[in-house]
Each structure stands twice: as structure tokens, then as C-alpha cells.
Amino acid sequence: MTGPSDASKIAPGAGEGRVVRVVVIGASAGGVDALLALLSGLPVGWRLPIVVVLHLPEQYQSRLPEVFSQRLPFAAREAEDKLPVADGTLYFAPSGYHLSIESDLCFSLSCEPPVLFSRPAIDILMGSAADAYGPSLAGVLLTGANEDGARGLLLIHEAGGLTIVQDPAEAQAPAMPLAALALHEPDHVLPLREIRMLLMQLDSTHAL
């Protein structure tokens, strides 16, 4: 595991030898600010699909795709049922639905009961993505005030995927990163700036 104190030593080349086909990100309290800080610096020509679950109130009319489309050089949209996961796109889970990725690499929406009081739940997205992508998946868990996402990140680890946790000392709400650290030793524990550097390396590998 890479800790925050030695992040700058490992970030260059950290993605070498690993081909990642998709990135899934989970966040809750403080998540919008964290996502803006993490994703706003991604470059023109970005290729990897990024799928985000951010805890939202039921019936909330999200403007997240609009907000992020204005700040990113690639498309941002809500995930839709049966929609294939496409390169170069940022997807957000719609409020009130669990978001999964099926074995055919298409999205699935469901109204099953909340998980850890959350629908959409990070655990459901990450667990389904681990089944669909196995070792070619990268999972990122950011700031949040509950434990959703900790088990999902563990499932990604068990499937051979790359696991990344925001440094709890930097997180606006450290409960979610700390819950992940209590379950397994992730590949990287990094501040947002270093996570962005790592994602850029992974995207470069994906393009080969």
C-alpha cells in the first residue's frame, strides 16, 4: 500500500503494467467538491470511462452532468438502463436507483431497498463492476460520512482490480475512507492531486 506521506515517490509510473478499462468512483459528504478537484484537471483526449455514485436525496433532480460537462473536455451524463459503457465519458448514477454494470458491460438500474441507507449505493456499483471487469477495473473511494463503498472496494480488490482511497486526513468527511482502510489494505492511499496523476497514467496505459 502507498500512504500519503510517500505518495510523490510512487505516483510516477504507478500505473505501469496494468491495463484498466473503467474507473468507478464513490463519494458522499463533500463528494461534489472532491470530484471537481479530482476530475477538473483531466486532459483533452481522455479515454477511460468513469462511473460515479454520489449519494443523493431521493427524487433529487441532479445537475451534476451539466456542471461537470462545463468543466471537463469530455462528455458527462446520467447512466441509463441498458446503455453500454462507452470510452471517454463520465457517468453519474441517477438519484433513487441503484446502478450496476452487467456482464455485457451495459448499465442496469434497479429500485431494490437502500444499502446502508443509500440508493444509489456505492457497494452495488463496485461489486457489479468487479464481477464485470475483474482485474481491469480501478475503484476509487473518496470522502463520505458512512461505510458505503468499503465492502465494494474490497470486492474490487478480491477480483484483482486496483483500489484507491482518498487520504482520510484530506477528506472533508473521513468516515468512508477510514471504513475502507479497516476492511483491506488498498493499493494506494493518496490525496486528490496524486489520485488524478495516477488516473492519467492509467488512461495512458488504456490507450496502448
C-alpha positions as CSV (number, residue, x, y, z in Angstrom):
1,M,0.0,0.0,0.0
2,T,1.1,3.5,-0.7
3,G,0.4,6.0,2.1
4,P,0.1,9.8,1.7
5,S,3.5,10.5,3.1
6,D,5.3,8.8,0.3
7,A,2.7,9.5,-2.5
8,S,5.0,11.7,-4.5
9,K,7.6,8.9,-4.6
10,I,5.3,6.3,-6.2
11,A,2.9,8.3,-8.3
12,P,5.2,8.4,-11.4
13,G,4.9,5.0,-13.1
14,A,2.4,3.6,-10.6
15,G,0.1,2.5,-13.4
16,E,2.8,0.8,-15.4
17,G,2.0,-2.8,-16.5
18,R,-1.7,-2.6,-15.6
19,V,-4.4,-2.2,-18.2
20,V,-7.6,-0.6,-16.7
21,R,-10.7,-0.4,-18.8
22,V,-13.0,1.6,-16.5
23,V,-12.8,3.6,-13.3
24,V,-15.6,3.6,-10.7
25,I,-15.7,6.3,-8.0
26,G,-17.8,6.5,-4.9
27,A,-18.3,9.6,-2.7
28,S,-20.8,11.0,-0.2
29,A,-20.5,14.1,2.1
30,G,-18.1,16.5,0.5
31,G,-18.1,14.5,-2.7
32,V,-19.0,17.2,-5.2
33,D,-16.1,19.3,-4.2
34,A,-13.8,16.3,-4.2
35,L,-14.9,15.2,-7.6
36,L,-14.4,18.6,-9.1
37,A,-10.9,18.8,-7.6
38,L,-10.1,15.3,-8.9
39,L,-11.6,15.4,-12.4
40,S,-11.2,19.1,-13.5
41,G,-7.6,18.6,-14.4
42,L,-8.1,15.6,-16.7
43,P,-6.8,16.4,-20.3
44,V,-8.4,16.7,-23.7
45,G,-8.4,13.2,-25.3
46,W,-9.4,11.4,-22.1
47,R,-10.4,7.8,-23.0
48,L,-11.3,5.8,-19.8
49,P,-15.0,5.7,-18.9
50,I,-15.6,6.9,-15.3
51,V,-18.7,5.9,-13.4
52,V,-19.7,7.8,-10.3
53,V,-22.1,7.1,-7.4
54,L,-22.6,10.1,-5.3
55,H,-25.2,9.9,-2.5
56,L,-28.1,12.0,-3.5
57,P,-31.6,12.6,-1.8
58,E,-34.5,10.6,-3.3
59,Q,-36.3,12.5,-6.1
60,Y,-33.3,14.9,-6.4
61,Q,-33.1,16.5,-9.8
62,S,-29.3,16.3,-10.4
63,R,-27.5,18.9,-12.4
64,L,-24.2,17.0,-12.0
65,P,-23.8,16.1,-15.7
66,E,-24.4,19.8,-16.6
67,V,-22.0,21.1,-14.0
68,F,-19.2,18.7,-14.9
69,S,-19.7,19.0,-18.7
70,Q,-18.8,22.7,-18.3
71,R,-15.6,21.8,-16.6
72,L,-14.3,18.7,-18.5
73,P,-13.1,18.3,-22.0
74,F,-15.2,15.1,-22.4
75,A,-18.9,14.1,-22.1
76,A,-20.7,13.8,-18.8
77,R,-24.2,12.3,-18.5
78,E,-26.5,10.2,-16.3
79,A,-26.3,6.5,-16.7
80,E,-29.4,4.9,-18.3
81,D,-30.7,1.4,-18.1
82,K,-29.3,-0.9,-20.9
83,L,-26.9,1.9,-22.0
84,P,-23.4,0.5,-23.0
85,V,-20.4,1.8,-21.1
86,A,-18.5,4.0,-23.6
87,D,-15.0,5.3,-23.5
88,G,-14.3,9.0,-22.9
89,T,-17.5,9.5,-20.8
90,L,-18.2,10.4,-17.2
91,Y,-21.4,8.7,-15.9
92,F,-23.4,9.6,-12.8
93,A,-25.9,7.3,-11.1
94,P,-29.4,8.8,-11.1
95,S,-31.0,9.5,-7.7
96,G,-33.4,6.9,-6.4
97,Y,-31.9,4.0,-8.3
98,H,-29.1,1.5,-7.7
99,L,-26.7,1.4,-10.6
100,S,-25.0,-1.8,-11.7
101,I,-22.8,-2.8,-14.6
102,E,-23.9,-6.1,-16.1
103,S,-21.7,-8.8,-17.7
104,D,-22.4,-7.4,-21.2
105,L,-20.9,-4.1,-20.0
106,C,-24.2,-2.3,-20.1
107,F,-25.8,-0.3,-17.2
108,S,-28.7,-1.6,-15.2
109,L,-30.9,0.4,-12.9
110,S,-33.0,-1.1,-10.1
111,C,-35.2,0.0,-7.2
112,E,-34.1,-2.5,-4.6
113,P,-34.0,-1.4,-1.0
114,P,-31.3,1.1,0.1
115,V,-28.0,-0.3,1.2
116,L,-26.6,1.5,4.3
117,F,-29.4,4.0,3.9
118,S,-28.3,4.8,0.3
119,R,-29.8,4.4,-3.1
120,P,-27.8,4.6,-5.2
121,A,-25.3,2.6,-3.2
122,I,-21.6,2.6,-3.9
123,D,-21.2,-1.0,-2.8
124,I,-23.7,-2.2,-5.5
125,L,-21.9,-0.4,-8.3
126,M,-18.5,-1.5,-7.2
127,G,-19.5,-5.1,-6.6
128,S,-21.2,-5.4,-10.0
129,A,-18.2,-3.7,-11.8
130,A,-15.8,-6.1,-10.1
131,D,-17.8,-9.1,-11.5
132,A,-17.9,-7.5,-15.0
133,Y,-14.4,-6.2,-15.3
134,G,-12.3,-8.2,-12.8
135,P,-8.6,-7.1,-12.8
136,S,-9.2,-4.4,-15.5
137,L,-11.2,-2.3,-13.0
138,A,-10.0,0.6,-10.9
139,G,-12.1,1.6,-7.8
140,V,-11.7,5.0,-6.1
141,L,-13.3,5.8,-2.7
142,L,-13.5,9.4,-1.7
143,T,-14.9,11.5,1.2
144,G,-18.1,10.3,2.9
145,A,-19.8,10.1,6.2
146,N,-20.8,6.4,6.3
147,E,-19.4,3.0,5.4
148,D,-20.9,2.5,1.9
149,G,-18.2,1.7,-0.6
150,A,-15.9,0.0,1.9
151,R,-17.2,-3.5,1.0
152,G,-17.4,-2.7,-2.7
153,L,-13.8,-1.7,-2.7
154,L,-12.9,-4.9,-1.0
155,L,-14.7,-6.9,-3.8
156,I,-12.7,-5.0,-6.4
157,H,-9.5,-6.0,-4.5
158,E,-10.7,-9.6,-4.4
159,A,-11.4,-9.6,-8.1
160,G,-7.8,-8.4,-8.8
161,G,-8.7,-4.8,-9.5
162,L,-6.8,-1.6,-8.5
163,T,-8.1,0.0,-5.2
164,I,-7.5,3.7,-4.4
165,V,-8.6,5.5,-1.2
166,Q,-8.5,9.3,-0.6
167,D,-6.2,10.2,2.2
168,P,-8.6,10.4,5.2
169,A,-6.6,13.4,6.5
170,E,-7.6,15.4,3.4
171,A,-11.2,14.1,3.2
172,Q,-14.0,16.5,4.3
173,A,-15.7,13.5,5.8
174,P,-13.2,10.8,6.7
175,A,-15.6,8.0,7.8
176,M,-15.8,6.4,4.3
177,P,-12.1,6.3,3.6
178,L,-11.5,5.0,7.1
179,A,-14.1,2.3,6.8
180,A,-12.3,1.1,3.6
181,L,-9.0,1.0,5.3
182,A,-10.5,-1.1,8.1
183,L,-11.5,-3.8,5.7
184,H,-8.5,-4.2,3.4
185,E,-5.1,-2.6,2.5
186,P,-5.7,-0.7,-0.7
187,D,-3.1,-0.3,-3.4
188,H,-2.9,3.4,-2.9
189,V,-4.0,5.9,-0.2
190,L,-3.5,9.3,-1.8
191,P,-4.6,12.9,-1.8
192,L,-6.8,14.0,-4.7
193,R,-3.9,15.6,-6.7
194,E,-2.0,12.3,-6.6
195,I,-5.1,10.3,-7.5
196,R,-5.6,12.4,-10.6
197,M,-1.9,11.8,-11.6
198,L,-2.5,8.0,-11.2
199,L,-5.7,8.1,-13.2
200,M,-3.8,9.9,-16.0
201,Q,-1.2,7.2,-16.0
202,L,-3.9,4.5,-16.2
203,D,-5.6,6.3,-19.1
204,S,-2.3,6.4,-21.0
205,T,-1.9,2.6,-20.4
206,H,-5.5,2.1,-21.6
207,A,-4.7,3.8,-24.9
208,L,-1.9,1.4,-25.8
